[in-house]
Amino acid sequence: MRKLRQFEGSDGCISSVPRFSQSLSSLPISPLSPRNASFFVSISLYLILGSLWNAFGPPKKSGMEVIPNYKFWSGLPVLVRDGALFLCRPCGVRAAGSYEMLPA
């Protein structure tokens, strides 16, 4: 059972807040935590098995095309840039000369 700690706010109200034995900010973040380890193992397996399949599978590939989903990964930086520009650019602001005026 959790112990409750009572606080008096600036408005004079008393509120009860659950007291934890250890605050979340003091928990260590380990680079080898199970979540991080499973992520890196999954990425490694994806790259290794996908590369082997592309190199020795039925449609043999060579060079950079051995990387699994090469077209997607090579186009990802452009997609990230486009998304960032879409989010950061104010609404209604267009590059000069992006549209032609219609004749009156």
C-alpha positions as CSV (number, residue, x, y, z in Angstrom):
1,M,0.0,0.0,0.0
2,R,1.3,3.4,-0.9
3,K,1.7,6.1,1.6
4,L,0.1,9.5,0.9
5,R,1.9,12.8,1.4
6,Q,-0.3,15.9,1.9
7,F,0.7,19.2,0.3
8,E,-0.8,22.6,0.8
9,G,-1.0,24.5,-2.4
10,S,-0.7,28.3,-3.0
11,D,-4.5,28.5,-3.0
12,G,-4.7,26.9,0.5
13,C,-6.1,23.6,-0.7
14,I,-4.7,20.4,0.7
15,S,-4.1,17.7,-1.9
16,S,-2.9,14.1,-1.3
17,V,-0.2,12.9,-3.7
18,P,1.0,9.3,-3.8
19,R,4.5,8.9,-2.4
20,F,6.8,6.6,-4.4
21,S,9.9,5.1,-2.9
22,Q,12.0,6.2,-5.8
23,S,11.4,9.1,-8.1
24,L,11.3,8.5,-11.8
25,S,14.0,11.0,-12.5
26,S,16.5,9.1,-10.4
27,L,16.1,5.8,-12.2
28,P,19.2,4.9,-14.2
29,I,18.9,4.6,-18.0
30,S,21.1,1.8,-19.2
31,P,22.2,1.4,-22.8
32,L,21.9,-2.3,-22.3
33,S,18.4,-2.4,-20.9
34,P,16.2,-5.2,-22.2
35,R,14.2,-2.8,-24.4
36,N,17.3,-1.3,-26.0
37,A,19.0,-4.7,-26.4
38,S,15.9,-6.2,-28.1
39,F,15.7,-3.2,-30.4
40,F,19.4,-3.5,-31.5
41,V,19.1,-7.3,-31.9
42,S,16.0,-6.8,-34.1
43,I,17.7,-4.2,-36.3
44,S,20.8,-6.4,-36.6
45,L,18.7,-9.4,-37.6
46,Y,16.8,-7.4,-40.1
47,L,19.9,-6.1,-41.8
48,I,21.9,-9.4,-41.7
49,L,19.1,-11.7,-42.8
50,G,17.7,-9.2,-45.4
51,S,21.2,-8.7,-46.9
52,L,21.8,-12.4,-47.1
53,W,18.4,-13.0,-48.7
54,N,19.1,-10.2,-51.3
55,A,22.6,-11.4,-52.0
56,F,21.9,-15.1,-52.4
57,G,18.1,-15.2,-53.0
58,P,16.3,-15.8,-56.3
59,P,16.7,-12.3,-57.7
60,K,20.4,-11.8,-56.8
61,K,21.4,-8.2,-56.1
62,S,24.8,-6.6,-55.7
63,G,26.2,-3.4,-54.3
64,M,24.0,-1.1,-52.3
65,E,20.9,-2.9,-53.4
66,V,21.8,-5.8,-51.0
67,I,20.5,-3.6,-48.2
68,P,16.9,-4.5,-47.5
69,N,14.4,-2.0,-48.8
70,Y,17.2,0.1,-50.3
71,K,14.9,2.4,-52.2
72,F,12.9,3.3,-49.1
73,W,16.1,3.9,-46.9
74,S,17.8,6.0,-49.6
75,G,14.7,8.2,-49.9
76,L,14.0,8.6,-46.2
77,P,16.2,11.7,-45.6
78,V,14.2,13.6,-48.3
79,L,10.9,12.5,-46.8
80,V,12.1,13.6,-43.3
81,R,13.2,17.0,-44.7
82,D,9.9,17.4,-46.5
83,G,8.0,16.6,-43.3
84,A,10.0,19.0,-41.2
85,L,9.5,21.8,-43.7
86,F,5.8,21.1,-43.7
87,L,5.6,21.3,-39.9
88,C,7.9,24.3,-39.5
89,R,6.8,26.5,-42.4
90,P,3.9,28.9,-41.5
91,C,0.6,28.3,-43.2
92,G,0.1,30.2,-46.4
93,V,3.8,31.0,-47.0
94,R,4.9,29.7,-50.4
95,A,8.1,30.0,-52.2
96,A,8.3,32.9,-54.6
97,G,7.5,31.9,-58.1
98,S,5.9,28.6,-57.2
99,Y,2.6,29.6,-58.9
100,E,1.9,31.4,-62.1
101,M,-0.7,34.1,-62.1
102,L,-3.8,33.3,-64.2
103,P,-4.6,35.7,-67.0
104,A,-7.4,38.1,-66.2
